[in-house]
């Protein structure tokens, strides 16, 4: 531990910070509220299928 410089810890995570700070507009963009609503509806649909033995 004594052989490392005091600020060397930040250099190891610099690539991750740069990766997560970049905006990528190539991917699919979904509103979080839409995703939650879809997930709830899908869950209810599965419960409905289980309840009626389909």
Rosetta blueprint (number, residue, H / E / L):
1 X L
2 X L
3 X L
4 X L
5 X L
6 X L
7 X L
8 X L
9 X H
10 X H
11 X H
12 X H
13 X L
14 X H
15 X H
16 X H
17 X H
18 X H
19 X H
20 X H
21 X H
22 X L
23 X L
24 X L
25 X L
26 X L
27 X L
28 X L
29 X L
30 X L
31 X L
32 X H
33 X H
34 X H
35 X H
36 X H
37 X H
38 X H
39 X H
40 X H
41 X H
42 X H
43 X H
44 X H
45 X H
46 X H
47 X H
48 X H
49 X H
50 X H
51 X H
52 X L
53 X L
54 X L
